[in-house]
């Protein structure tokens, strides 16, 4: 055996030709790697010798070699003693070298641990996962070794003698059973692996579009329910639902009965007695889930009429419910919320945004889980993402919506039916979008319709669709599909009906055919010894498991934080209020504005174009004004204890209740009014039972204002030039005070990201403070009397990212 010792072994394995400079006795190859990596050097326990020295000591074949026994008998004691002494010295030297290298190795490893601490954490986690993967890998390998996963091919060759059996049977053909080889590949990424955490794309509701198709005159008022039937008919009653088999369910509202109506025969099919009033309803797998007001959500079986409680949360009158897979979605107009829960009543998320959705009622979902809700008080249709994190207004009062109360989304046709309080209903649709692009969150109009895929296709997707399909699907123009959409067959009979009415002639013909086949079978069995041969072949499972481990790259990505430096304000317009000493202002959901004057004890409401709508006076003291939903506003008195509730539609006093102290700035949250009390801090009053709770005991100046975001409260103190943040238990989280930037703070408000906007009375400016109170920035300044809320300047917030 010979070996080329003058070449570098490492480079040779990489198919690179380089001359070696040193020789490693343990690796048994030469090495040019003067700059070999630290990782490889750590594996070398012996010091490499220069190549020339190894050439002098290469083993050679000795022709005069004696046996070991002969040498041992003729070796003197002195030589043996010398060899043993030299061996001990060499071993001691090797131990010292190993210890020195071990200390240096541990020191380098310790430095690397401190430098790559986060990477090591990720690596340790991957090691934990690797243990589980190894178990599964061994299981698959054992299956491969035992040929359990081998592909079986069965082929049948029929005996040709059967061609001559009868004149009626010419040949039995050839039957073959085959299965394609499994192309499964299990890749174990270890040695050369890059790990990254990818978030699955979520459904983007920004691409949803609705186009008005038609308006329907129902000739009814106070329509509470609507539904689209499979044959494009519509129904509207109290609150109803199509449950299949030409039947609909109608709930009663202020009663404990649910009716099932046969719409084909136009008669009452069944009446079910329940244990509560019932409003919105949805059908799921032979059960009705309905809103039971005080008892929450309940589910009744249409088979045995057994009732099960889903949730025990108190629901408002005219609550509605919808379902998508294993989730339920229901509305509550009392607290202006939309809630998602599972079938065990566990709440997954709650959506409450009174500036977008007021008094939600009707609710429905599309095939992607997007939730469509009508706002009775906000006069709009809002779509909410399946996770409750995103929302978007689709239809508003500008589209003709006036107090919408019910809606239904037909997932098969992508039609949305909306019923208004008046005698009108609207139908909108987005079904003419390309289905493939829609799944990729791209909005394109379809040009053809594929009846087998049951979706529209744009021009690009149509070409790809025709190439990729092994069996050509039939497509036709989208205009033709509009005219020839399938409709239900009213004359279709059930299978039982057909079987019962089958004629005797057909039965007689079948019996005659069976006898003929039986006789033919007997003849075949008598003359044919075998029908053919069946061959079973086993093909090895074609699977490869690759291990990739040594080089791993971890990438840590930091999420961007919200920066108030990106905020800017642009002056939209000035509004002439005609009022003096304005203490409060508010923007209503329909772009109207309302102002309150403490000197004149008046409130004035202005339209979006700046024209005055109406004025109210002589009803009590007035300080701050806040919108509380249901077309109502609350007015705090300032130098009085009486809080007023005003109906904006009827222009009259709706309700008044007395607090136990004079109150100033106020904010509305979940059926409660939080207001500032001079000398006593913040208090909260329930609008349902007038109960009062103390939030903070901090002494406030008489012109104090308050706002809220999430679980936090923000309030100003005119006396010590401060802005404070606390929770609903009164625990102070931070306080901002900088008189050079903000002096005599008054009106306060927050945006959707929790940034706090404050007006300074003496500094004549608007200042924004970050949610943590650490950063601030002046947005607007003018030599004017900024004595009230942000909306006095009527600005429009623009986020420049």
C-alpha positions in Angstrom: 0.0 0.0 0.0 1.3 3.5 -0.8 0.0 6.9 0.0 0.9 10.3 -1.4 2.3 12.1 1.7 3.3 15.4 -0.1 -0.4 16.6 -0.5 -2.6 18.2 2.1 -5.3 15.7 3.2 -7.9 18.3 4.0 -7.5 20.2 0.7 -7.5 16.9 -1.1 -10.9 16.0 0.2 -12.1 19.4 -1.0 -10.6 18.6 -4.5 -7.9 21.2 -4.1 -4.2 20.3 -4.7 -1.8 21.9 -2.2 1.5 20.8 -0.8 1.6 19.7 2.8 3.8 21.4 5.4 3.2 19.3 8.6 2.1 15.8 9.4 -0.6 14.8 12.0 0.1 11.3 13.4 -3.5 10.8 14.8 -5.3 12.0 11.6 -2.7 10.2 9.6 -2.5 12.9 6.9 -0.5 15.9 6.0 -1.9 19.4 6.6 -1.2 22.7 5.0 -3.7 24.4 7.3 -1.5 26.8 9.2 -4.7 28.9 9.6 -6.9 25.9 10.5 -10.1 26.8 12.5 -10.1 26.7 16.2 -12.8 24.2 16.2 -10.7 21.7 14.2 -7.5 22.4 16.3 -9.5 21.5 19.4 -9.9 18.0 18.0 -6.1 17.5 17.5 -4.4 16.1 20.7 -0.9 15.6 19.3 1.3 18.4 18.1 1.9 18.1 14.3 5.5 17.4 13.2 7.2 19.2 10.4 7.0 17.2 7.2 10.8 16.7 6.7 11.1 15.0 10.1 8.3 12.6 9.2 10.1 11.7 6.0 13.1 10.5 8.0 10.9 8.4 10.3 8.5 6.8 7.9 8.2 3.0 8.6 10.1 0.8 6.1 10.0 -2.9 5.4 12.8 -4.7 7.4 13.9 -7.9 5.7 15.9 -9.1 8.8 13.1 -8.7 11.3 13.3 -11.2 14.2 10.4 -12.5 16.3 9.3 -10.6 19.5 10.3 -13.6 21.7 13.8 -13.5 20.3 14.2 -9.8 20.9 12.9 -10.0 24.4 15.4 -12.8 25.3 18.4 -10.9 23.9 17.5 -7.4 25.2 19.6 -6.2 28.1 18.2 -4.9 31.3 19.9 -1.5 30.9 18.3 -0.8 27.6 14.9 -1.8 28.9 15.3 0.5 31.9 16.3 3.4 29.6 13.2 2.9 27.4 10.8 2.8 30.4 12.3 6.0 31.8 12.0 7.8 28.4 8.4 6.6 28.1 7.5 8.0 31.5 9.1 11.4 30.6 7.1 11.5 27.3 3.8 10.7 29.1 4.4 13.4 31.7 5.1 15.9 29.0 2.0 14.9 27.1 -0.1 15.3 30.2 1.2 18.8 30.8 0.6 19.8 27.2 -2.9 18.5 27.4 -3.7 20.4 30.6 -2.4 23.6 29.1 -4.5 23.1 26.0 -7.5 22.2 28.1 -7.3 25.4 30.2 -6.9 27.5 27.0 -9.8 25.7 25.4 -12.1 26.3 28.4 -11.2 29.9 28.5 -11.9 30.4 24.8 -15.2 28.5 25.3 -16.2 30.7 28.2 -15.5 33.9 26.1 -17.6 32.5 23.3 -20.5 31.7 25.7 -20.6 35.3 26.9 -20.4 36.6 23.3 -23.1 34.3 21.9 -25.4 33.8 24.9 -28.6 34.3 22.9 -27.4 31.9 20.2 -26.7 29.3 22.8 -30.1 29.5 24.2 -31.6 28.9 20.7 -29.2 26.0 20.2 -30.2 24.4 23.5 -33.8 24.7 22.6 -33.1 23.0 19.2 -31.3 20.2 21.1 -34.4 19.6 23.1 -36.4 19.3 19.9 -33.8 17.1 18.4 -34.4 14.4 21.0 -38.0 14.1 20.0 -37.1 14.1 16.3 -34.5 11.3 16.8 -37.3 9.1 18.3 -39.5 9.6 15.2 -36.5 9.2 12.9 -35.7 5.8 14.4 -39.3 4.7 14.0 -39.3 5.6 10.3 -35.9 4.0 9.8 -37.1 0.7 11.4 -40.2 0.8 9.1 -37.9 1.2 6.1 -35.6 -1.6 7.2 -38.5 -4.0 7.7 -40.0 -3.1 4.2 -43.2 -2.0 5.9 -43.3 1.1 3.7 -42.5 -0.8 0.4 -44.8 0.0 -2.4 -47.0 -2.9 -3.5 -47.8 -3.4 -7.2 -50.5 -5.9 -8.1 -51.1 -6.9 -11.7 -53.6 -9.3 -13.1 -53.3 -11.0 -16.4 -56.5 -12.8 -17.5 -56.4 -16.2 -19.2 -56.8 -15.8 -23.0 -58.9 -19.0 -23.0 -61.8 -17.0 -21.7 -62.1 -15.3 -25.1 -63.7 -18.5 -26.5 -66.2 -19.2 -23.8 -69.3 -17.6 -25.4 -70.1 -15.6 -28.4 -71.4 -12.8 -26.2 -68.2 -12.4 -24.3 -65.2 -11.5 -26.4 -62.6 -10.6 -23.8 -62.4 -9.9 -20.1 -59.8 -7.1 -20.6 -56.8 -6.6 -18.4 -57.1 -5.3 -14.8 -54.0 -3.9 -13.1 -53.6 -2.3 -9.7 -50.6 -0.1 -9.2 -49.5 2.6 -6.8 -46.9 5.2 -7.4 -43.8 5.2 -5.4 -43.9 7.5 -2.4 -41.7 10.6 -2.9 -41.5 11.4 0.8 -38.2 12.9 1.9 -37.4 13.5 5.5 -34.8 16.2 5.8 -33.1 16.6 9.2 -31.6 20.0 9.2 -28.7 19.9 11.7 -25.2 20.3 10.2 -25.9 23.2 7.8 -29.0 24.9 8.9 -30.5 28.4 9.1 -33.3 28.9 11.5 -35.9 31.7 11.1 -39.3 32.2 12.7 -41.9 33.0 10.1 -45.4 34.3 10.9 -48.2 32.9 8.8 -49.9 35.5 6.7 -53.2 36.6 8.1 -56.3 37.5 6.1 -56.0 41.1 5.1 -59.4 42.7 5.4 -58.2 45.8 3.5 -58.7 43.9 0.2 -62.4 43.3 0.9 -64.7 45.3 -1.4 -68.5 45.5 -1.6 -70.5 46.5 -4.6 -74.2 47.4 -4.2 -76.2 45.0 -6.3 -79.8 46.0 -5.6 -82.2 47.5 -3.0 -85.2 45.6 -1.8 -88.4 47.2 -0.5 -89.6 45.0 2.3 -92.7 47.2 3.1 -92.0 46.6 6.8 -90.5 48.6 9.5 -88.3 47.4 12.4 -86.9 44.4 10.5 -84.9 42.4 13.0 -83.8 39.4 10.9 -82.9 38.5 7.3 -81.5 35.5 5.4 -80.4 34.6 1.9 -81.9 31.2 0.7 -80.0 28.8 -1.6 -82.2 29.8 -4.6 -81.4 33.5 -4.2 -84.7 34.3 -2.4 -84.6 36.5 0.7 -86.6 36.4 3.9 -87.2 39.0 6.5 -89.1 38.6 9.8 -88.3 39.1 13.4 -85.1 37.1 13.7 -84.9 34.1 11.3 -82.5 31.5 10.0 -82.5 29.0 7.1 -81.8 25.4 8.4 -82.1 23.4 5.2 -84.9 21.1 3.9 -87.0 24.1 2.8 -87.3 25.2 6.4 -86.5 28.4 8.4 -86.3 29.1 12.1 -87.9 32.2 13.5 -87.1 33.4 17.1 -89.7 35.4 18.9 -87.8 38.0 20.8 -90.1 38.9 23.8 -91.4 35.3 24.1 -90.1 31.8 25.1 -91.0 30.0 21.8 -89.1 29.3 18.6 -91.1 28.5 15.4 -90.0 26.3 12.4 -91.8 27.2 9.2 -92.0 25.2 6.0 -91.4 27.8 3.3 -92.4 25.3 0.5 -95.9 24.6 1.9 -96.1 28.0 3.6 -97.2 26.6 7.0 -96.0 26.3 10.6 -94.1 23.0 10.9 -93.2 23.0 14.6 -93.1 25.1 17.7 -90.3 24.7 20.3 -90.7 25.8 23.9 -87.5 27.3 25.5 -86.9 28.6 29.0 -86.1 32.3 28.1 -86.7 35.1 25.7 -84.7 34.6 22.5 -83.2 37.0 19.9 -80.4 36.2 17.5 -79.9 32.6 16.4 -77.5 30.4 14.3 -77.8 26.8 13.1 -75.0 24.3 13.5 -75.1 20.4 13.0 -78.7 19.9 14.1 -78.6 22.4 16.9 -79.8 26.0 17.3 -77.5 28.5 19.3 -79.6 31.5 20.4 -79.1 34.6 22.5 -81.1 34.2 25.7 -80.7 37.7 27.1 -80.1 37.3 30.9 -79.0 33.7 30.5 -76.3 34.4 27.8 -76.0 31.9 24.9 -77.9 28.6 24.9 -78.0 25.7 22.5 -81.0 23.5 21.8 -81.1 20.2 19.9 -83.7 20.0 17.1 -83.8 16.2 17.7 -84.8 15.9 21.4 -85.1 19.6 22.3 -82.5 19.3 25.1 -81.0 22.7 26.1 -77.4 23.3 27.0 -75.8 26.5 28.4 -72.9 27.8 26.3 -72.1 31.1 28.2 -73.7 32.7 31.2 -72.7 36.3 30.3 -75.7 38.7 30.4 -76.6 39.8 26.9 -78.6 42.8 25.8 -81.9 42.9 24.0 -81.5 42.3 20.3 -78.2 40.5 20.6 -77.1 38.3 17.6 -74.8 35.3 17.1 -72.9 33.7 14.3 -70.6 30.7 14.0 -67.4 29.7 12.1 -65.9 26.2 12.6 -65.3 25.9 16.4 -66.0 29.5 17.3 -69.0 31.6 18.2 -69.3 35.4 17.6 -72.0 37.4 19.4 -72.9 41.1 19.8 -73.9 43.1 22.9 -75.4 46.5 22.2 -75.3 47.5 25.9 -71.5 47.7 26.0 -71.0 48.1 22.3 -68.9 44.9 22.0 -68.4 41.9 19.7 -67.2 38.8 21.5 -65.6 35.6 20.2 -65.7 32.4 22.3 -65.6 28.6 21.8 -68.4 26.1 22.3 -67.4 25.8 26.0 -68.0 29.5 26.6 -64.2 30.3 26.9 -63.8 33.9 25.6 -61.1 34.2 22.9 -61.3 38.0 22.2 -63.6 41.0 22.6 -63.8 43.9 20.2 -65.0 47.3 21.6 -64.4 50.5 19.7 -67.2 53.0 20.2 -65.7 55.5 17.7 -66.2 52.9 14.9 -69.0 50.6 16.1 -72.0 51.7 18.2 -74.8 49.5 19.3 -73.8 46.4 17.2 -76.6 44.1 16.3 -76.7 41.8 13.3 -73.6 39.6 12.7 -72.4 37.1 10.1 -69.1 35.5 8.8 -67.6 34.7 5.4 -65.8 31.6 4.4 -62.5 33.0 5.6 -63.7 33.7 9.1 -64.0 37.5 8.7 -66.8 38.9 10.9 -69.3 41.3 9.5 -71.3 43.4 12.0 -73.9 46.2 11.6 -73.7 49.2 13.9 -77.2 50.4 14.7 -75.9 53.6 16.4 -73.0 54.2 14.0 -75.1 53.5 10.9 -72.5 51.3 9.3 -71.2 47.8 8.4 -67.8 46.9 9.9 -65.7 43.9 9.1 -63.4 42.4 11.9 -60.5 40.0 11.2 -60.8 36.4 12.6 -58.4 37.2 15.4 -60.2 40.4 16.4 -57.1 42.6 15.9 -58.0 44.4 12.7 -61.2 46.1 11.6 -62.5 48.2 8.7 -65.7 50.1 7.8 -67.2 48.8 4.6 -70.5 50.6 4.4 -71.7 53.8 6.1 -74.5 56.4 6.2 -73.1 57.8 2.9 -74.1 54.5 1.3 -77.6 54.9 2.5 -77.4 53.0 5.8 -79.9 54.4 8.4 -80.0 52.3 11.6 -79.2 48.9 10.1 -80.4 46.1 12.3 -79.6 42.8 10.7 -77.4 41.2 8.0 -76.5 37.8 6.5 -73.4 36.8 4.5 -74.0 34.0 2.0 -70.7 32.1 1.8 -71.6 30.3 -1.4 -72.3 33.4 -3.5 -70.3 36.1 -1.4 -73.5 38.2 -1.2 -74.1 40.4 1.8 -77.8 41.2 2.7 -78.3 44.2 5.1 -81.8 45.0 6.6 -82.5 48.6 7.7 -84.9 49.8 10.4 -87.0 51.3 7.7 -88.8 49.3 4.9 -85.6 48.8 2.9 -82.9 46.2 2.5 -79.6 46.3 0.6 -77.6 43.5 -1.1 -73.9 43.9 -1.8 -71.4 41.4 -3.3 -67.7 40.8 -3.8 -68.0 37.4 -5.5 -66.6 38.6 -8.8 -63.0 38.6 -7.4 -60.4 36.1 -8.5 -60.4 33.3 -5.9 -56.7 32.4 -6.3 -55.6 36.0 -5.9 -58.0 36.5 -3.1 -56.3 33.7 -1.1 -53.0 35.4 -1.8 -54.4 38.7 -0.5 -54.4 40.2 -4.0 -57.5 42.0 -5.4 -58.2 41.2 -9.0 -61.5 40.8 -10.9 -62.3 37.4 -12.3 -62.8 37.0 -16.1 -63.8 33.3 -16.1 -65.5 30.8 -13.7 -64.4 27.3 -13.1 -67.4 25.1 -12.1 -65.2 22.3 -10.7 -63.0 24.6 -8.5 -66.1 26.7 -7.7 -64.2 30.0 -8.0 -63.5 32.8 -10.4 -60.2 33.3 -12.1 -58.4 36.4 -13.4 -56.5 36.4 -16.7 -53.1 35.3 -15.2 -54.6 32.6 -13.0 -56.7 31.3 -15.8 -53.6 30.6 -17.9 -51.8 28.9 -15.0 -55.0 27.0 -14.2 -55.3 25.5 -17.7 -51.7 24.3 -17.7 -51.5 22.9 -14.2 -54.6 20.7 -14.3 -54.0 17.1 -15.5 -57.7 16.9 -16.3 -58.9 20.0 -18.1 -61.5 21.9 -16.1 -64.3 23.6 -18.0 -64.3 27.3 -17.6 -66.6 29.9 -19.1 -66.9 33.7 -19.1 -67.9 35.4 -15.8 -70.7 37.2 -17.6 -72.2 33.8 -18.5 -71.9 32.6 -14.9 -73.9 35.5 -13.7 -76.8 34.4 -15.9 -76.5 30.7 -15.3 -75.7 30.2 -11.7 -77.1 26.9 -10.5 -80.5 26.9 -8.8 -82.2 24.3 -6.7 -84.5 21.7 -8.4 -87.9 22.0 -6.8 -89.1 18.7 -8.4 -86.3 16.6 -7.1 -87.6 13.5 -5.2 -86.0 11.7 -2.4 -84.3 8.3 -2.9 -86.9 6.5 -0.6 -89.7 7.9 -2.8 -88.1 6.6 -6.0 -87.5 3.1 -4.5 -91.1 2.8 -3.3 -92.5 3.8 -6.6 -90.2 1.7 -8.8 -92.3 -0.2 -11.4 -92.6 -4.0 -11.4 -91.3 -4.2 -15.0 -87.9 -3.0 -13.9 -87.8 -5.5 -11.1 -88.8 -8.3 -13.4 -86.1 -7.3 -15.9 -83.5 -7.2 -13.2 -84.4 -10.7 -12.0 -84.2 -12.1 -15.5 -80.7 -10.6 -16.0 -79.5 -12.1 -12.7 -80.6 -15.6 -13.8 -78.8 -15.2 -17.1 -75.6 -14.1 -15.4 -75.8 -17.1 -13.0 -76.1 -19.6 -15.8 -73.1 -18.0 -17.6 -71.0 -18.2 -14.4 -71.7 -21.9 -14.0 -70.5 -22.5 -17.6 -67.4 -20.6 -17.0 -66.5 -22.4 -13.8 -66.9 -25.8 -15.5 -64.6 -25.0 -18.5 -61.9 -22.8 -17.0 -59.3 -24.1 -14.6 -57.8 -20.7 -13.8 -58.6 -17.1 -14.7 -55.1 -15.9 -14.8 -52.1 -15.0 -12.6 -51.7 -12.3 -10.0 -48.2 -10.9 -9.6 -47.3 -9.0 -6.4 -44.1 -7.0 -6.5 -42.5 -5.1 -3.6 -40.6 -2.0 -4.5 -38.2 -0.6 -1.8 -39.3 2.6 -0.2 -37.4 5.4 -1.8 -36.7 7.7 1.1 -33.6 9.7 2.0 -32.8 11.2 5.4 -30.2 13.9 5.3 -28.5 15.3 8.4 -27.2 18.9 8.3 -25.8 20.1 11.6 -22.4 21.8 12.0 -23.1 25.3 10.7 -26.2 27.0 12.1 -27.1 30.6 11.7 -29.6 32.2 14.1 -31.1 35.6 13.2 -32.8 37.7 15.9 -35.1 40.4 14.7 -36.3 43.2 16.9 -39.8 44.6 16.4 -40.0 48.3 15.6 -41.4 50.5 18.4 -43.9 53.3 18.1 -42.1 56.7 17.6 -44.0 59.9 18.4 -41.5 61.7 16.1 -43.6 60.2 13.2 -46.7 62.1 14.3 -47.8 65.3 12.7 -50.9 67.5 12.7 -52.4 69.3 9.8 -55.0 72.0 10.3 -58.2 71.1 8.6 -60.5 73.9 9.4 -61.7 76.5 11.9 -65.3 76.3 13.3 -67.1 79.4 14.5 -69.0 78.2 17.5 -70.5 81.5 18.6 -69.9 80.3 22.2 -67.8 81.8 24.9 -65.7 80.0 27.6 -65.9 76.6 25.9 -65.0 73.9 28.4 -65.7 70.7 26.5 -66.0 69.4 23.0 -66.4 66.0 21.3 -66.5 64.5 17.8 -69.5 62.2 17.1 -69.2 59.0 15.0 -71.0 60.6 12.0 -68.4 63.5 11.9 -70.7 65.9 13.8 -69.1 68.0 16.6 -70.6 69.2 19.9 -69.3 72.0 22.1 -70.3 73.1 25.7 -70.1 76.5 27.2 -69.9 76.9 31.0 -70.5 80.7 30.9 -73.7 80.5 28.7 -74.7 77.0 30.0 -75.3 75.9 26.4 -74.4 73.0 24.1 -74.3 73.4 20.3 -74.1 70.5 17.7 -72.6 71.2 14.3 -72.8 69.2 11.1 -69.6 67.9 9.3 -69.7 71.0 7.0 -69.6 73.4 10.0 -73.3 74.4 9.9 -75.2 74.4 13.2 -77.7 71.6 13.7 -79.3 72.5 17.0 -78.7 74.1 20.4 -79.8 73.3 23.9 -79.8 75.7 26.9 -81.5 76.4 30.2 -81.2 72.7 31.3 -78.5 73.1 34.0 -74.8 73.9 34.4 -72.5 72.6 31.7 -68.8 71.9 31.7 -67.4 68.8 29.7 -69.3 66.8 27.1 -68.6 63.2 26.1 -70.3 60.8 23.6 -71.7 57.6 25.4 -73.3 55.8 22.4 -76.9 55.2 21.4 -77.0 58.8 20.0 -76.6 60.2 23.4 -74.1 62.5 25.2 -73.2 63.0 28.9 -72.7 66.6 30.1 -70.9 67.2 33.4 -71.9 70.4 35.3 -68.7 71.7 36.8 -70.0 73.8 39.7 -72.8 71.3 40.4 -73.5 67.7 41.2 -76.1 66.9 38.5 -74.9 65.0 35.4 -77.1 65.3 32.3 -77.8 62.7 29.5 -79.0 64.3 26.3 -80.7 62.5 23.3 -79.1 63.9 20.1 -81.9 62.5 17.9 -84.8 64.0 19.8 -82.9 67.1 21.0 -84.1 66.8 24.6 -82.9 65.8 28.1 -83.0 62.0 28.3 -81.9 61.5 31.9 -80.2 63.1 34.9 -78.6 61.8 38.0 -76.9 63.3 41.0 -73.3 62.6 41.9 -72.0 63.2 45.5 -69.6 66.0 44.4 -69.1 68.7 41.8 -67.6 67.1 38.6 -65.6 68.4 35.7 -63.7 66.5 32.9 -65.2 63.1 32.1 -64.7 60.0 29.9 -67.0 57.1 29.0 -65.9 53.4 29.4 -68.1 50.2 29.3 -71.3 51.7 30.7 -69.5 53.9 33.3 -68.6 57.5 33.4 -65.2 58.4 35.0 -65.1 62.1 36.0 -62.8 64.5 37.9 -63.8 65.7 41.3 -62.1 68.7 42.9 -60.3 67.8 46.1 -61.3 64.1 45.9 -59.6 62.9 42.7 -61.3 60.5 40.2 -64.7 58.9 40.7 -66.6 56.4 38.5 -70.4 56.2 38.3 -72.4 53.4 36.7 -75.0 54.6 34.1 -77.2 51.6 34.9 -77.6 51.7 38.7 -76.0 55.1 39.6 -73.5 53.4 41.9 -70.3 55.4 42.6 -66.8 54.1 43.1 -63.6 56.0 44.1 -60.7 55.5 41.7 -58.0 57.8 43.1 -57.9 60.1 46.2 -55.4 62.6 44.7 -56.4 66.2 45.1 -57.3 67.8 41.7 -57.6 71.4 40.6 -61.1 72.4 39.5 -60.3 72.4 35.8 -59.2 68.8 35.5 -59.8 66.5 32.5 -59.5 62.7 32.1 -59.3 60.1 29.3 -58.7 56.4 29.0 -56.9 53.8 26.9 -57.0 50.0 27.6 -56.7 49.5 31.3 -55.1 53.0 32.0 -56.5 56.4 32.9 -54.8 59.7 32.1 -55.7 63.0 33.8 -54.5 66.6 34.0 -53.9 68.7 37.1 -54.1 72.4 36.3 -52.8 73.3 39.8 -49.4 71.6 39.6 -48.9 71.6 35.7 -48.9 67.8 35.6 -50.2 64.9 33.5 -50.6 61.5 35.4 -51.3 58.0 34.3 -52.9 55.4 36.7 -54.8 52.1 36.5 -58.4 51.6 37.5 -57.3 50.8 41.1 -55.7 54.2 41.4 -52.1 53.1 41.3 -50.0 55.8 39.7 -47.8 54.5 36.9 -46.1 57.8 35.8 -46.4 61.5 36.0 -45.2 64.0 33.4 -44.3 67.6 34.5 -42.3 70.0 32.4 -43.5 73.6 32.7 -41.2 74.8 29.9 -43.1 72.6 27.5 -46.5 72.3 29.0 -48.0 74.8 31.5 -51.5 74.7 32.9 -52.6 71.5 31.1 -56.3 71.1 30.5 -58.0 69.0 27.8 -56.6 65.5 27.2 -57.2 62.6 24.7 -55.5 59.5 23.3 -55.1 57.9 19.9 -55.3 54.3 18.9 -51.7 53.6 19.9 -52.0 55.1 23.4 -50.2 58.3 22.6 -51.5 61.1 24.9 -52.5 64.5 23.5 -52.7 67.4 25.9 -53.4 71.2 25.4 -51.5 73.7 27.4 -53.5 76.8 28.5 -50.5 79.0 29.3 -48.1 77.6 26.7 -50.8 77.8 23.9 -49.9 74.5 22.4 -50.7 70.8 21.8 -48.2 68.3 23.2 -48.0 64.5 22.6 -46.6 62.2 25.3 -45.6 58.6 24.6 -47.7 55.8 26.3 -44.9 55.2 28.9 -44.6 58.9 29.7 -40.9 59.0 28.8 -40.9 61.0 25.6 -42.8 64.1 24.5 -43.1 66.4 21.5 -44.9 69.7 20.7 -47.2 69.2 17.7 -49.0 72.6 17.4 -48.7 76.0 18.9 -50.7 79.2 18.2 -51.2 82.5 20.1 -54.7 81.6 21.0 -56.7 80.5 24.1 -56.3 76.7 24.2 -58.6 76.3 27.1 -60.4 73.1 26.2 -60.1 69.7 24.5 -58.0 68.8 21.5 -60.9 69.2 19.1 -61.1 72.9 19.6 -58.4 73.3 17.0 -60.1 70.7 14.8 -57.0 68.9 13.6 -56.5 65.8 11.7 -53.9 63.3 12.9 -51.6 61.9 10.2 -49.2 59.0 11.0 -46.1 59.3 8.8 -44.3 55.9 8.9 
